[in-house]
Amino acid sequence: MSEIKQCCSENHSKDDYDLAVIGAGSAGFSAAIKASENGAKVLVVGYGTIGGTCVNVGCVPSKTMIRAAETLHHAKEASRFSGISISPRLTDWSEVIKQKDALVSELRNAKYTSLIPTYENIDYRESKARVVDGGIDVDGEFIKADKIIIATGSSAYIPNIKGIEDVPYLTSTTALELETLPTSMIVIGAGYIGCELAQMFARMGVSVTLLCRRHLLPETEPEISEALAGFFRDEGINVIEGATYEETQYSGGKTRLVISSKDGLETLEADHLLVTAGRKPNTTGLGLEEIGVELNGNGGIKVDSHLQTTNPNIYAAGDVTGRDMFVYMAAYGAKIAAENAMNGCCSNKTYDGSLVPAVVFSDPQVASVGMTEAIANAQGINVATSVLPLSAVPRYIAARDTRGLIKLIADKDTDQLIGTHIVAPEGSDMIQTAVMAIKAKMTTEELGEMIFPYLTGVEGLKLAAQTFNKDVSKLSCCA
Ligand SMILES: Cc1cc2nc3c(=O)[nH]c(=O)nc-3n(C[C@H](O)[C@H](O)[C@H](O)COP(=O)(O)OP(=O)(O)OC[C@H]3O[C@@H](n4cnc5c(N)ncnc54)[C@H](O)[C@@H]3O)c2cc1C
């Protein structure tokens, strides 16, 4: 605490700030709180609903609605156990939305709005800000700040499809606010948001077509992508991979999309077109060029490992940097940016994005960390892999739900675990064990010899590790 205080200016007028943060989402709040805890006088300027993407239109609303839809699906699937049959139904979509909104509002209040008054050296203004020499401009008013952190997030990327400007397409934000449940929906883009929302709507009873240019979750292992596409198709989702989008139109309450795929040209029609083709950093209107803040090739703000931009008084964190677009990485990066911004002389914190776990809240969930086989090969590593179907994991056998697999990537020369990729029911709960194993530089032999509790999903990691040199189907229980 005292270290940073030394670095804050003692010669401010009462209206000047040590730090101005632009953006009041996860990164903005994390930066402001960190700087404030260390004695800085901070101004946060937020545009739009306080709290930003995650709590309002991202993680929280999507995950609660995914869970709601899962209850319908799992009740239907209960008949896989003899003697049980349940016929669930969605009785009132608007109630689902209302309950989701109440949760969002509760968490927004608990994690954002009500926090501000508890930090006496953080001021908050609701407006659009841009960076100017020596501070920021808010509604034409110059506010002096020694340092600035840009944390303006990202928004839905809309691909350039002929006719799209005349189509009332949905984004993830508006899809989660629909007052009426549509009967049909075309989803463009099968990254994690597209996969999660396509499955959620399908389980709520919407006829969904999920389209993508290559395959589902293009960054993931091919075995996992293929398995997930199969599970989606089993649930009735029309998955079309390798599609290009020729043209779209809207008339008579329907959207039509002409696509080209291996089957030739096809016209799809639905009540709604949901565009989930990625996210683009929010950098326009911030005055970046005038102030010497450069962008990356991916459209995000260019930062070094200290999260300093090409202007030494300005730092950036979160989605606006165009990488690791997860809320935990936004909050993590923002703390580092705040420490470095306030205490450049004494702090030397660097951003480590080398081991970032990622989860897709599909069902089964996809969870991964570390290198894929393709990345390891590209790096010239002598790669060994093991792929374990969940039909070999007692937890899933007992649950009569063996949808999924675990793929481990190791360095053949050292036997060190370098990547873990899972598609499994509640697979998200396993991934942190793999993060720690990779971080601890464990070998697959060590992982295979560790004690794991019986009938847990995470025991699958042990079995997958043993699979490098054994046929686990020939082992007795827990051996
Ligand atoms: C549908 C969906 C689901 C997601 N699910 C997950 C998940 O399950 N787990 C996960 O880790 N991540 C998830 N994410 C990603 C996560 O929400 C983001 O990575 C995270 O919220 C980014 O935080 P941020 O602070 O960088 O940006 P934001 O939270 O977007 O905050 C930026 C804020 O800055 C404001 N702003 C923009 N320009 C200005 C300006 N000029 N002046 C003032 N304010 C401005 C914006 O309006 C916004 O409020 C999801 C995202 C989406 C869209």
The ligand as an SDF file (V2000), in Angstrom:
LIG
                    3D

 53 58  0  0  0  0  0  0  0  0999 V2000
  -22.6620  -13.7400  -23.8890 C   0  0  0  0  0  0  0  0  0  0  0  0
  -21.3370  -13.6910  -23.1710 C   0  0  0  0  0  0  0  0  0  0  0  0
  -21.0290  -14.6620  -22.2480 C   0  0  0  0  0  0  0  0  0  0  0  0
  -19.8130  -14.6140  -21.5710 C   0  0  0  0  0  0  0  0  0  0  0  0
  -19.5370  -15.5900  -20.6610 N   0  0  0  0  0  0  0  0  0  0  0  0
  -18.3670  -15.5780  -19.9980 C   0  0  0  0  0  0  0  0  0  0  0  0
  -18.0770  -16.5610  -19.0190 C   0  0  0  0  0  0  0  0  0  0  0  0
  -18.8800  -17.4370  -18.7580 O   0  0  0  0  0  0  0  0  0  0  0  0
  -16.8910  -16.5070  -18.3920 N   0  0  0  0  0  0  0  0  0  0  0  0
  -15.9670  -15.5360  -18.6730 C   0  0  0  0  0  0  0  0  0  0  0  0
  -14.8870  -15.5270  -18.0860 O   0  0  0  0  0  0  0  0  0  0  0  0
  -16.2260  -14.5680  -19.5850 N   0  0  0  0  0  0  0  0  0  0  0  0
  -17.4020  -14.5730  -20.2530 C   0  0  0  0  0  0  0  0  0  0  0  0
  -17.6740  -13.5850  -21.1520 N   0  0  0  0  0  0  0  0  0  0  0  0
  -16.6500  -12.5620  -21.4300 C   0  0  0  0  0  0  0  0  0  0  0  0
  -16.6320  -11.5020  -20.3300 C   0  0  0  0  0  0  0  0  0  0  0  0
  -17.9350  -11.0130  -20.1730 O   0  0  0  0  0  0  0  0  0  0  0  0
  -15.6790  -10.3810  -20.7220 C   0  0  0  0  0  0  0  0  0  0  0  0
  -14.4020  -10.9270  -20.9780 O   0  0  0  0  0  0  0  0  0  0  0  0
  -15.5390   -9.3340  -19.6210 C   0  0  0  0  0  0  0  0  0  0  0  0
  -16.7910   -8.9000  -19.1790 O   0  0  0  0  0  0  0  0  0  0  0  0
  -14.6970   -8.1460  -20.1270 C   0  0  0  0  0  0  0  0  0  0  0  0
  -14.5990   -7.1880  -19.1250 O   0  0  0  0  0  0  0  0  0  0  0  0
  -14.0670   -5.7130  -19.4660 P   0  0  0  0  0  0  0  0  0  0  0  0
  -14.0410   -4.9920  -18.1740 O   0  0  0  0  0  0  0  0  0  0  0  0
  -12.8370   -5.8000  -20.2720 O   0  0  0  0  0  0  0  0  0  0  0  0
  -15.1650   -5.0800  -20.4120 O   0  0  0  0  0  0  0  0  0  0  0  0
  -16.6910   -4.7460  -20.1080 P   0  0  0  0  0  0  0  0  0  0  0  0
  -17.2180   -5.5350  -18.9910 O   0  0  0  0  0  0  0  0  0  0  0  0
  -17.3910   -4.8420  -21.4120 O   0  0  0  0  0  0  0  0  0  0  0  0
  -16.6680   -3.2440  -19.6160 O   0  0  0  0  0  0  0  0  0  0  0  0
  -16.3730   -2.1960  -20.4650 C   0  0  0  0  0  0  0  0  0  0  0  0
  -17.3000   -1.0570  -20.1460 C   0  0  0  0  0  0  0  0  0  0  0  0
  -16.7570    0.1400  -20.7380 O   0  0  0  0  0  0  0  0  0  0  0  0
  -17.8380    0.9020  -21.2610 C   0  0  0  0  0  0  0  0  0  0  0  0
  -17.3190    1.8440  -22.2580 N   0  0  0  0  0  0  0  0  0  0  0  0
  -17.0340    1.6250  -23.5670 C   0  0  0  0  0  0  0  0  0  0  0  0
  -16.5770    2.7720  -24.1310 N   0  0  0  0  0  0  0  0  0  0  0  0
  -16.5820    3.7260  -23.1640 C   0  0  0  0  0  0  0  0  0  0  0  0
  -16.2200    5.1000  -23.1190 C   0  0  0  0  0  0  0  0  0  0  0  0
  -15.7530    5.7360  -24.1950 N   0  0  0  0  0  0  0  0  0  0  0  0
  -16.3580    5.7670  -21.9450 N   0  0  0  0  0  0  0  0  0  0  0  0
  -16.8080    5.1500  -20.8270 C   0  0  0  0  0  0  0  0  0  0  0  0
  -17.1740    3.8330  -20.8180 N   0  0  0  0  0  0  0  0  0  0  0  0
  -17.0490    3.1310  -21.9660 C   0  0  0  0  0  0  0  0  0  0  0  0
  -18.7450   -0.1700  -21.8370 C   0  0  0  0  0  0  0  0  0  0  0  0
  -20.0480    0.3320  -22.0400 O   0  0  0  0  0  0  0  0  0  0  0  0
  -18.6840   -1.2410  -20.7350 C   0  0  0  0  0  0  0  0  0  0  0  0
  -19.6520   -0.9910  -19.7490 O   0  0  0  0  0  0  0  0  0  0  0  0
  -18.8940  -13.5740  -21.8310 C   0  0  0  0  0  0  0  0  0  0  0  0
  -19.2160  -12.5760  -22.7580 C   0  0  0  0  0  0  0  0  0  0  0  0
  -20.4230  -12.6330  -23.4300 C   0  0  0  0  0  0  0  0  0  0  0  0
  -20.7520  -11.5440  -24.4160 C   0  0  0  0  0  0  0  0  0  0  0  0
  1  2  1  0
  2  3  1  0
  2 52  2  0
  3  4  2  0
  4  5  1  0
  4 50  1  0
  5  6  2  0
  6  7  1  0
  6 13  1  0
  7  8  2  0
  7  9  1  0
  9 10  1  0
 10 11  2  0
 10 12  1  0
 12 13  2  0
 13 14  1  0
 14 15  1  0
 14 50  1  0
 15 16  1  0
 16 17  1  0
 16 18  1  0
 18 19  1  0
 18 20  1  0
 20 21  1  0
 20 22  1  0
 22 23  1  0
 23 24  1  0
 24 25  2  0
 24 26  1  0
 24 27  1  0
 27 28  1  0
 28 29  2  0
 28 30  1  0
 28 31  1  0
 31 32  1  0
 32 33  1  0
 33 34  1  0
 33 48  1  0
 34 35  1  0
 35 36  1  0
 35 46  1  0
 36 37  1  0
 36 45  1  0
 37 38  2  0
 38 39  1  0
 39 40  1  0
 39 45  2  0
 40 41  1  0
 40 42  2  0
 42 43  1  0
 43 44  2  0
 44 45  1  0
 46 47  1  0
 46 48  1  0
 48 49  1  0
 50 51  2  0
 51 52  1  0
 52 53  1  0
M  END
$$$$
